[in-house]
């Protein structure tokens, strides 16, 4: 057994109780986990502060002095231990609320100590709760001066006595146990060209740096290695899939596609759409399963690409399906595709949770006997009862809303897995795309159809509401329609529902009947009631639609020219951008009005300023990534994906690109890693594959 796989309880000074705490609180189970439990910051312990010149803040500082008094002070619950430390300029109280007896047994009066901890001011008195206290003789003998690591911790660990000192001692013990020798996993040529320090030095310097140069070199090496192994695994997975997972070869582009392209396509494709369609056509003809991600900003024309890809499947005797995350979006896709196909012989149907049982029976039968070509639907497509005669292509829209297990169900709907096209209107920053979807081929529609005018976005405060209402009236007089969207974080939140209903009452007063008609849509409504209100708005029977984020995707009303977003500071950038994309779908000038209160956080200001400044979804996504970090950006379903130990996808973008380039070059020259210089790399990757730990690196 690899020594790094040893349970943490066997490390001297840890034992079963502390081991259980480390497992529960920090996920540290083995020596390997502890080795890769990196400090999140460092403090300079070469500096000492004088007690007569302490700043009135809660900074972490280091002081030295003589212990002149020790006393126990009773309090409501138990007592606290107080020791007085004195230097030539003043005194400070060192305070312990836990473990007093053990600590008191260690303390010696009239002895010089070094105390490190956080200042706590109460009036003019200063104290240092639970300091790290070291006798001066021990401090000097063990060369404590220099950079000291501070490790992530939790309140429970501190309460149970697992302090920074305990974790540091555990790391020292670990290095003595492992004798500090780690086998090299990166090729020599890579180490030389990237100017990386060796692995042994990297691990030593990350935990025990003597200076900033050592720390910087260790961080560079370990960040690169982490990103490199992620890219190696993703690219290997991609190569393996293309070698092993066969797909149905769509060998021709036939009459159905060509007749649609010549006679039924209502507009010319943009150059970006043509390029993407060409990439998809090439994939479909190889006999290897397509696994492609299609990115396109709101309104860039992904739906028509999806349809034309499905028509290639029909030409080759296959069925295709399009799965969307909500009924509204599925209905919207179905309506659009049905309109496109009205003068063709292609048969299409819709399946959602609201589909009646009698309709389902007919639909299932048509699907199984092959008389149905295309099926649009929600999660209902994943039901075991839904069986295709010959599913050749599955398209998943807004795929980040589906779990991995859900997507895998589609694969099992046929003998060979269908070709997969996943689409998203949420632009994904380049670094995230490389790390989350590095095993997929990626297509990007990076331009909007001609004639689309950029949406004008403004930010207004509540005090400007009367001017905003006047502007809305002017737009309605021109025959336009307006969305007013309220935030809804959880559908059960009473406060949000109240916001919506208060807003509805306010708008009814400002836009009274019969001159104005108002629709309202929210998550508590039944599907048929929602659909009724949607249809009224679509037919221009109502001029204003008040809604929650239920209309974030899937509502296409070209006549709507104004999007008012209430409490815009409560939305994320991605949501704001998606909502703005509900307007600007016709050829008239459209507007997005961001309404906010006066008290805003710095992040909220940045989000609203960004929305006013740019319509570019990819630029917005980059700002969002910097504000929220990769885990939050992708949501809970993807949260396990980016638990990086040391690299940061925002700050280390250049390093990620370098790591991917190296991985591509190595696998291109030696796909099976047979060269002598690649044996350490091969062993490391095999270990990762066995553990299925794509986001860890091996020693």
Secondary structure, 3 states (H helix, E strand, C coil): CCHHHCEHHHCCCCHHHHHHHHHHHHCCCEHHHHHCCCCCEEEECCCCCCHHHCCCCCCEEEEEEEEEEEEEEECCCCEEEEEEEECCCCEEEEEECCCHHHHHHHCCCCCEEEEEEEEEEECCEEEEECCEEEEHHHHHHCCCCCEEEECCCCHHHHHCCCCHHHHHHHHHHHHHHHCCCCCCCCCHHHHHHHCCCCHHHHHHHHHCCCCHHHHHHHHHHHHHHHHHHHHHHHHHHHHHHHHHCECCCCCCCCHHHHHHHHHHCCCCCCHHHHHHHHHHHHHHCCCECCEEEEEECCCCCHHHHHHHHHHHHHHCCCEEEEECCCHHHHHHHHHHHHHHCCCCCCCEEEECCCCCHHHHHHHHHHHHHCCCCEEEECHHHHCCCCCCCCEEEEEEECHHHCCHHHHHHHHCCCCCCCEEEEEECCCCCHHHHHHHCCCCEEEEECCCCCCCCCCEEEEEEHHHHHHHHHHHHHHHHCCCEEEEECCCCCCCCHHHHHHHHHHHHHHHHHCCCCCCCEEEECCCCCHHHHHHHHHHHHCCCCCEEEECHHHCCCCCCCCEEEEEECCHHHCCHHHHHHHHCCCCCCCCCCEEEEEECCCCCHHHHHHHHHHHHCCCHHHHHHHHHHHHHHHHHHCHHHHHHHCCCCCCCCCCHHHHHHHHHHHHHHHHHCCCCCCHHHHHHHHHHHHHHHHCCCCCCCC
